[in-house]
């Protein structure tokens, strides 16, 4: 008998002849229940990649949950692929009272900016020059060092220890932003976001459809934003993927 997956309401695993509900679905006829990430045999969800498109001005943000007063309180790591030259990689705060920013110019320069709590630019240096379109690049900031690690260019880093104790005033509610400046609708980037961790809190990026992304510990909820006229449909069927590592990943289609 054929199974209509659109009518299924849950994923159930049988363990020692006992049915265990792994996930219950709220879905419509146009939204497949098997999201792009799928499930491993052990129940783990597969990872995915969010494809940001500069043309549609898409980005990801979360609100600062705890006020930050020093640069060294910031830490993050994110992995992107299929990047194009130019655009924001990561930013938090605003230039008037505390900003940390890593961005790329159209010429392939990657630049790190730090503004203090009075709006003074206290750090402005080039992380590196990368003319090629690199793949699976991981950026890390541990409060004192920005590191870029990629299979093509290798590892490069900037030592920010001279400004790690700089006073900043990033208040609760300010934005942590990937793919756009955190305080302006500008410097949009175009790439695929694969992994994101901020202040040691991981965003697994495995929720499937929708524009909200919960942190792994369910304490924070990030949001995907698009200026596309299709709104959430653009995110659902243009950015999320489905499939597996063996057969490949493809966009959802109706």
MIZA-113133 format. One record per residue (C-alpha): residue in one letter; x, y, z. Coordinates in Angstrom, 3 decimals, always signed. Layout:
+------+----------+----------+----------+
| type |        u |        v |        w |
+------+----------+----------+----------+
|    A |        X |        Y |        Z |
...
+------+----------+----------+----------+
//
This chain:
+------+----------+----------+----------+
| type |        u |        v |        w |
+------+----------+----------+----------+
|    X |   +0.000 |   +0.000 |   +0.000 |
|    X |   +1.346 |   +3.413 |   -0.968 |
|    X |   +1.815 |   +5.926 |   +1.833 |
|    X |   +0.773 |   +9.533 |   +1.272 |
|    X |   +3.454 |  +11.420 |   +3.189 |
|    X |   +1.386 |  +14.611 |   +3.105 |
|    X |   -1.149 |  +12.895 |   +5.342 |
|    X |   +1.362 |  +11.640 |   +7.900 |
|    X |   +1.269 |  +13.434 |  +11.248 |
|    X |   +4.366 |  +12.197 |  +13.030 |
|    X |   +7.660 |  +10.345 |  +12.841 |
|    X |   +7.555 |   +7.169 |  +14.920 |
|    X |  +10.445 |   +4.860 |  +15.778 |
|    X |   +9.893 |   +1.330 |  +17.092 |
|    X |  +12.294 |   +0.400 |  +19.894 |
|    X |  +11.903 |   -3.034 |  +21.521 |
|    X |   +8.418 |   -3.293 |  +20.056 |
|    X |   +7.468 |   +0.059 |  +21.591 |
|    X |   +6.490 |   +3.005 |  +19.394 |
|    X |   +8.285 |   +6.234 |  +20.295 |
|    X |   +7.122 |   +9.529 |  +18.801 |
|    X |  +10.135 |  +11.448 |  +17.516 |
|    X |   +8.283 |  +14.450 |  +16.104 |
|    X |   +4.704 |  +15.541 |  +15.530 |
|    X |   +4.021 |  +17.645 |  +12.436 |
|    X |   +1.873 |  +20.662 |  +11.787 |
|    X |   +1.795 |  +20.761 |   +8.014 |
|    X |   -0.343 |  +21.576 |   +4.996 |
|    X |   -0.841 |  +19.824 |   +1.685 |
|    X |   +1.808 |  +22.065 |   +0.105 |
|    X |   +4.480 |  +21.486 |   +2.759 |
|    X |   +6.248 |  +18.095 |   +2.730 |
|    X |   +6.602 |  +16.530 |   +6.162 |
|    X |  +10.065 |  +15.203 |   +5.440 |
|    X |  +12.045 |  +18.381 |   +5.703 |
|    X |  +15.292 |  +18.857 |   +3.836 |
|    X |  +17.461 |  +17.620 |   +6.682 |
|    X |  +15.689 |  +14.289 |   +7.103 |
|    X |  +16.668 |  +11.942 |   +9.906 |
|    X |  +19.569 |   +9.657 |  +10.570 |
|    X |  +18.874 |   +6.122 |  +11.774 |
|    X |  +19.658 |   +7.183 |  +15.351 |
|    X |  +17.108 |  +10.004 |  +15.183 |
|    X |  +19.548 |  +12.874 |  +14.687 |
|    X |  +18.465 |  +15.516 |  +12.222 |
|    X |  +20.668 |  +16.203 |   +9.236 |
|    X |  +22.285 |  +19.584 |   +8.776 |
|    X |  +21.233 |  +21.982 |   +6.031 |
|    X |  +22.422 |  +25.101 |   +4.316 |
|    X |  +20.493 |  +28.384 |   +4.118 |
|    X |  +21.156 |  +29.990 |   +0.735 |
|    X |  +21.173 |  +33.765 |   +1.106 |
|    X |  +20.613 |  +35.710 |   -2.094 |
|    X |  +21.818 |  +39.320 |   -2.228 |
|    X |  +19.298 |  +40.097 |   -4.977 |
|    X |  +16.478 |  +39.277 |   -2.555 |
|    X |  +18.216 |  +41.016 |   +0.392 |
|    X |  +17.970 |  +38.098 |   +2.771 |
|    X |  +19.663 |  +37.887 |   +6.139 |
|    X |  +19.510 |  +36.211 |   +9.534 |
|    X |  +19.322 |  +37.956 |  +12.889 |
|    X |  +18.773 |  +37.333 |  +16.559 |
|    X |  +18.373 |  +39.862 |  +19.356 |
|    X |  +21.078 |  +40.331 |  +21.982 |
|    X |  +19.820 |  +38.538 |  +25.093 |
|    X |  +22.562 |  +39.753 |  +27.459 |
|    X |  +24.077 |  +43.270 |  +27.326 |
|    X |  +27.731 |  +43.372 |  +26.245 |
|    X |  +30.162 |  +45.865 |  +27.726 |
|    X |  +33.531 |  +44.596 |  +26.420 |
|    X |  +34.688 |  +43.329 |  +23.018 |
|    X |  +36.111 |  +40.200 |  +24.628 |
|    X |  +32.596 |  +39.101 |  +25.653 |
|    X |  +31.725 |  +38.427 |  +22.012 |
|    X |  +32.390 |  +34.987 |  +20.583 |
|    X |  +31.007 |  +33.238 |  +17.538 |
|    X |  +31.804 |  +30.804 |  +14.771 |
|    X |  +30.018 |  +30.342 |  +11.493 |
|    X |  +30.637 |  +28.356 |   +8.329 |
|    X |  +29.596 |  +29.581 |   +4.903 |
|    X |  +30.006 |  +28.301 |   +1.364 |
|    X |  +29.365 |  +29.464 |   -2.197 |
|    X |  +30.164 |  +33.022 |   -1.132 |
|    X |  +30.367 |  +35.901 |   -3.564 |
|    X |  +32.788 |  +38.785 |   -3.171 |
|    X |  +31.351 |  +41.694 |   -1.218 |
|    X |  +28.970 |  +41.931 |   +1.723 |
|    X |  +28.685 |  +41.474 |   +5.462 |
|    X |  +29.753 |  +38.238 |   +7.113 |
|    X |  +28.896 |  +38.965 |  +10.757 |
|    X |  +28.027 |  +42.065 |  +12.778 |
|    X |  +26.669 |  +42.950 |  +16.195 |
|    X |  +25.715 |  +46.305 |  +17.693 |
|    X |  +25.901 |  +49.708 |  +15.987 |
|    X |  +28.673 |  +52.147 |  +15.200 |
|    X |  +27.401 |  +54.860 |  +17.567 |
|    X |  +27.971 |  +52.917 |  +20.797 |
|    X |  +29.643 |  +49.600 |  +20.113 |
|    X |  +30.013 |  +47.562 |  +16.923 |
|    X |  +31.910 |  +44.421 |  +15.958 |
|    X |  +31.898 |  +43.760 |  +12.218 |
|    X |  +33.532 |  +41.375 |   +9.748 |
|    X |  +32.807 |  +42.056 |   +6.084 |
|    X |  +34.159 |  +41.518 |   +2.594 |
|    X |  +34.708 |  +44.103 |   -0.127 |
|    X |  +34.010 |  +43.574 |   -3.815 |
|    X |  +37.754 |  +43.341 |   -4.354 |
|    X |  +38.121 |  +40.384 |   -2.025 |
|    X |  +39.435 |  +42.175 |   +1.067 |
|    X |  +38.026 |  +40.923 |   +4.364 |
|    X |  +37.922 |  +43.691 |   +6.947 |
|    X |  +37.355 |  +43.706 |  +10.710 |
|    X |  +35.936 |  +46.862 |  +12.355 |
|    X |  +35.459 |  +47.651 |  +16.046 |
|    X |  +33.706 |  +50.792 |  +17.330 |
|    X |  +33.761 |  +51.661 |  +21.037 |
|    X |  +30.911 |  +52.907 |  +23.234 |
|    X |  +31.497 |  +56.528 |  +22.140 |
|    X |  +31.268 |  +55.746 |  +18.428 |
|    X |  +35.019 |  +55.918 |  +17.765 |
|    X |  +36.493 |  +53.423 |  +15.275 |
|    X |  +39.236 |  +51.804 |  +17.363 |
|    X |  +40.136 |  +48.918 |  +15.063 |
|    X |  +40.116 |  +48.610 |  +11.269 |
|    X |  +42.307 |  +45.936 |   +9.733 |
|    X |  +42.378 |  +43.531 |   +6.811 |
|    X |  +41.939 |  +39.896 |   +7.762 |
|    X |  +43.100 |  +38.799 |   +4.321 |
|    X |  +42.740 |  +39.076 |   +0.559 |
|    X |  +40.796 |  +36.357 |   -1.227 |
|    X |  +40.078 |  +36.755 |   -4.927 |
|    X |  +38.702 |  +33.244 |   -5.400 |
|    X |  +35.207 |  +32.141 |   -4.489 |
|    X |  +36.143 |  +29.925 |   -1.579 |
|    X |  +34.074 |  +27.029 |   -0.212 |
|    X |  +33.159 |  +25.975 |   +3.322 |
|    X |  +34.928 |  +28.873 |   +5.017 |
|    X |  +34.774 |  +28.931 |   +8.808 |
|    X |  +35.060 |  +32.248 |  +10.668 |
|    X |  +35.748 |  +32.257 |  +14.408 |
|    X |  +36.081 |  +35.014 |  +16.996 |
|    X |  +37.009 |  +34.052 |  +20.558 |
|    X |  +37.078 |  +37.528 |  +22.088 |
|    X |  +40.653 |  +38.249 |  +21.078 |
|    X |  +41.345 |  +36.662 |  +17.674 |
|    X |  +39.451 |  +36.509 |  +14.395 |
|    X |  +40.294 |  +33.369 |  +12.426 |
|    X |  +39.381 |  +32.343 |   +8.892 |
|    X |  +39.856 |  +28.680 |   +7.981 |
|    X |  +39.215 |  +27.271 |   +4.519 |
|    X |  +40.380 |  +24.303 |   +2.424 |
|    X |  +41.537 |  +26.668 |   -0.329 |
|    X |  +43.275 |  +29.507 |   +1.507 |
|    X |  +44.241 |  +27.755 |   +4.722 |
|    X |  +44.175 |  +29.481 |   +8.119 |
|    X |  +44.683 |  +33.219 |   +8.623 |
|    X |  +43.962 |  +35.268 |  +11.723 |
|    X |  +43.989 |  +38.742 |  +13.245 |
|    X |  +45.060 |  +39.396 |  +16.817 |
|    X |  +42.559 |  +41.783 |  +18.435 |
|    X |  +43.998 |  +41.512 |  +21.943 |
|    X |  +44.918 |  +45.224 |  +21.822 |
|    X |  +41.218 |  +46.137 |  +21.672 |
|    X |  +39.669 |  +43.122 |  +23.414 |
|    X |  +39.055 |  +45.172 |  +26.579 |
|    X |  +37.502 |  +48.067 |  +24.673 |
|    X |  +34.311 |  +49.390 |  +26.250 |
|    X |  +31.191 |  +48.816 |  +24.181 |
|    X |  +27.529 |  +49.334 |  +24.931 |
|    X |  +25.610 |  +46.651 |  +23.053 |
|    X |  +22.290 |  +46.638 |  +24.861 |
|    X |  +19.624 |  +43.942 |  +25.081 |
|    X |  +17.545 |  +43.924 |  +21.911 |
|    X |  +20.303 |  +44.999 |  +19.527 |
|    X |  +20.825 |  +42.669 |  +16.601 |
|    X |  +23.306 |  +39.886 |  +15.973 |
|    X |  +23.228 |  +39.735 |  +12.185 |
|    X |  +24.587 |  +37.439 |   +9.485 |
|    X |  +24.619 |  +38.595 |   +5.844 |
|    X |  +23.765 |  +42.271 |   +6.550 |
|    X |  +24.890 |  +45.123 |   +8.782 |
|    X |  +23.287 |  +44.763 |  +12.201 |
|    X |  +21.916 |  +48.309 |  +12.285 |
|    X |  +21.395 |  +49.287 |   +8.624 |
|    X |  +19.759 |  +47.761 |   +5.554 |
|    X |  +23.050 |  +47.658 |   +3.703 |
|    X |  +26.072 |  +45.525 |   +2.908 |
|    X |  +23.988 |  +42.449 |   +2.055 |
|    X |  +26.028 |  +39.367 |   +1.213 |
|    X |  +25.327 |  +36.355 |   -0.976 |
|    X |  +26.349 |  +32.914 |   +0.253 |
|    X |  +25.168 |  +29.735 |   +1.926 |
|    X |  +25.134 |  +29.613 |   +5.730 |
|    X |  +25.935 |  +26.133 |   +7.015 |
|    X |  +26.653 |  +26.484 |  +10.740 |
|    X |  +26.302 |  +29.200 |  +13.370 |
|    X |  +27.248 |  +29.408 |  +17.046 |
|    X |  +27.035 |  +32.623 |  +19.088 |
|    X |  +28.130 |  +32.994 |  +22.738 |
|    X |  +28.585 |  +29.199 |  +22.799 |
|    X |  +24.919 |  +28.708 |  +21.832 |
|    X |  +24.514 |  +26.689 |  +18.653 |
|    X |  +21.836 |  +27.232 |  +16.030 |
|    X |  +21.517 |  +23.723 |  +14.548 |
|    X |  +19.747 |  +25.089 |  +11.439 |
|    X |  +17.667 |  +21.941 |  +11.101 |
|    X |  +14.077 |  +23.055 |  +11.613 |
|    X |  +12.977 |  +22.691 |   +7.988 |
|    X |  +10.348 |  +25.118 |   +6.711 |
|    X |   +9.560 |  +28.522 |   +8.134 |
|    X |  +11.495 |  +31.699 |   +8.882 |
|    X |  +12.280 |  +31.053 |  +12.565 |
|    X |  +15.366 |  +29.203 |  +13.774 |
|    X |  +15.637 |  +28.084 |  +17.395 |
|    X |  +18.947 |  +27.723 |  +19.192 |
|    X |  +19.935 |  +24.230 |  +20.236 |
|    X |  +19.000 |  +24.877 |  +23.872 |
|    X |  +15.648 |  +26.445 |  +22.798 |
|    X |  +16.447 |  +29.697 |  +24.642 |
|    X |  +17.006 |  +31.926 |  +21.581 |
|    X |  +15.042 |  +32.243 |  +18.373 |
|    X |  +16.615 |  +33.733 |  +15.271 |
|    X |  +14.715 |  +34.992 |  +12.244 |
|    X |  +15.239 |  +34.779 |   +8.496 |
|    X |  +14.235 |  +37.955 |   +6.658 |
|    X |  +13.656 |  +38.473 |   +2.945 |
|    X |  +12.521 |  +41.457 |   +0.882 |
|    X |  +11.187 |  +39.095 |   -1.776 |
|    X |   +7.506 |  +39.642 |   -2.582 |
|    X |   +6.861 |  +35.972 |   -1.852 |
|    X |   +7.963 |  +36.394 |   +1.769 |
|    X |   +7.975 |  +33.160 |   +3.741 |
|    X |   +7.226 |  +31.136 |   +0.598 |
|    X |  +10.497 |  +32.445 |   -0.829 |
|    X |  +12.304 |  +31.226 |   +2.296 |
|    X |  +10.485 |  +27.894 |   +2.432 |
|    X |  +10.936 |  +26.914 |   -1.191 |
|    X |  +13.947 |  +28.981 |   -2.201 |
|    X |  +16.303 |  +28.630 |   +0.742 |
|    X |  +15.561 |  +25.362 |   +2.513 |
|    X |  +16.730 |  +22.113 |   +0.964 |
|    X |  +15.655 |  +18.489 |   +1.202 |
|    X |  +17.467 |  +15.249 |   +0.544 |
|    X |  +20.474 |  +13.448 |   +1.997 |
|    X |  +24.252 |  +13.399 |   +1.770 |
|    X |  +24.234 |  +10.421 |   -0.611 |
|    X |  +21.612 |  +11.516 |   -3.137 |
|    X |  +22.205 |  +15.234 |   -2.815 |
|    X |  +20.193 |  +18.236 |   -1.631 |
|    X |  +17.561 |  +19.982 |   -3.715 |
|    X |  +15.088 |  +22.861 |   -3.130 |
|    X |  +11.519 |  +22.182 |   -2.121 |
|    X |   +8.994 |  +22.387 |   -4.934 |
|    X |   +5.210 |  +22.407 |   -4.842 |
+------+----------+----------+----------+
//
